[in-house]
Amino acid sequence: MAVNLPPSPAPVDRQDAILDAAFHAFSSYGYRRTSMDDIARGAGMSRTALYLHYRNKEDIFRSLAVRYFEEALRDMTAALEVPGQTLEQALLAAFVAKDGKFMEAVLSTPHGEELMDVGFAVTGDLAAAGEARMVETLGAWLARRGVPPGLGSGPEVAQAIIAAVKGLKTSARSMPDYRAGQARLAALFARALAQ
């Protein structure tokens, strides 16, 4: 009698499982203390199988960054396009969407500062490219809405907005503090853009 086995997980599902396990491990133990064994165990696979997908922790961390920027850009674009929002609501929704779950992990774990440092060191090139895409998206959205004279072009204003939001990451000490800072920035930029 033949036994019907469930299909093997699709490669994308396996990649997502690995990245989810890595995100959890990095958040729980920090980057330096997380081992490939921790990630493999969290993904429900052997360490040997994990090495078939990724060379090392840095490779995994970089893949996490790629996934983060893809999700953040998708969610940020969707947040800006919700009908019926005020400018302030749209900006705040875009700021929150831009973060994904990363900032919550950074601000709710004792390893947050380490994760930020590793992020800058290991994924600086990916972050620059991802932020450039976010500036481009926000700049196009602002250009369609119209920017008051004297403030610059849509892309120039978008660059200032993204830089200001990025600055919050280094000064916020808690998630409520961070969200309050985002709300202040959304209100400030919305008022400037409404003139």
N, C-alpha and C positions, 0 to 999 in steps of 0.2 A: 504494500500500500504506500503510495507516494505521499509525502508530507509537504504541504504547501508552506513554505517559509515566507515571512514577510519580505518585501523587497528591501534591498540594501539602501541605506540613506543616500539620497542624491548628493553629489559632490558639494553643491551649494549648502545643503543642510549640514553636512559634515563641517564645512568651513565655518558656518554660523555657530555650530556647537563649540568648535574650538575657540572662536573669538569670544563667545559668551563666557566660556570657562576662563579664558585668559583675563577678561575684564573683571570677572568676579575675584580671581586670584590676585590680580594686581591691586584691586581695591581692598582686599582683605589683608594681604601680606606686604604690600609694597612691591616695587619692581625688583629691587635687589634680592629680596627674600623669596620671591616666587621662583619655583623651579619648573623645568619642563615636565617633571613628574606631577607637580601640582596641576598644571594645565591639562595634561593627558588624563589624569584621574577625573578632573572636573568634566571633561568632554566624553568620558566613558570609553576611553581607548588606551592602548598601551603607549608607552613612551616611544617605542620603535615606530608605531603607526603614526604618531604625531610628527616624527621626523620625516615621514614621507610627504607631509604637507608643508612643514616649515623648517628652516635651517636652525633657528635659535629664537630666544626671547625677543631679540631686537626685530627680527623678521615678523614675528607675531604682533609686536607693538606697532610696527609700521602698518601692518594690515588693519589693525584696529583703527589707526588714524585715517586710513583711506575710507574705511566703512563709516567712521564718524562723519567725515566731511561730505560723503555722498548723502548720508541720511540728513545731516544738518542742512545742506543746500536744498534738498527736496522739501523738507519740512518748512524751511524758511520761505521758500517760494510759495508754497501752499498757504502759509500763514499770511503773507502779504496780499494774497488774492481773495481772501474771504470777503464776500460782499457785505456792505452795510457797516463796515468798521469806520471809526474815526481814524485820523492819521496817527494819533497817539496809540490807539488800540492796535492798529496794524504794526506799528514799530515795536511795541512791547511784545506782541505775539511773535514777531520775527526774531527778536532777541532771545526769547525763551526757546523757540524752535532751534535757533542757531546752536544752543548749548547741548541739545540732546540730553543724554543722561550723564555726560562727562562731568560737568561742574557739580552736579549733586554728589557724585562719587568723590570728587576732589575735596569738597567742603564738608563731607560727612565722615571722612576717614582720617585717621592720624597720619596716613601716608600721602595725603593730598599734595603737600609741598614737593615731596619726592616725585610723584607722578607728573607734576607740572615741570619740574626740572628735567626729567627724562624726556618728557614730551618735547621740550625745546631742543634738547641735545640730539635726540634720535629722529625726530620727525620735523625738524625745522623746514626742510625743503617742501615737504607735503603740506605743512601748515601754511607756508607762504602761498603755495598754489591754491589751496582750499580757500584761504581768505581772499585771494584775488578773485576767485569765482563768486564769492559772496558779495564782494564790493561790486562786481560787474552786475550781478542780479539786482542788488539793492539800487545801484545807480540807474539801471534801465527802468526800474519801477518808479523811482523818483522823477526821472526825466519824463515819463508818461504822465505823471501827476502834475508836473510843473514845479520848478524851483524859483522862489522869488529872486528878483534881480539883486546882485551884490553878494549872494551866498556862494556862487560858483556853479559849476555844472552838476548834473545828477551824479556822475561818477566821483567828482571831487567831494561833494557833500557825503556821499556814501562812504568814501574813504575816511572822512572825519568821524562819521558815526561808528563804523566798525572799529576804528582805533580807540574811540572812547569806551565802547563796550568791552574791548579786549583789556583795557586798563583796569576795569572792575575786577578782573580775574586775580590781579595781584594785590588788590587792596581789601577785598571782601573777606571777612572772617567766618561767616556762616551763610547758609543758604538764604535765610530771611534777609540778611544784610545785603546779599548779592541781588536778590529779587527787588528789594527796595531801591538799590542803585540803578537797576535796569529801568524801573518805573520812572525814576527821576530823569534819566537820560531820555526816555521816550517822551516824557512831557516837555522837556527842554527843546528837543529837536522838533517835536510837533509844533510847538508855539513859534519857533523860528521859521519853520517852513510854511506856516499858515499866514504869515504877514504878506 
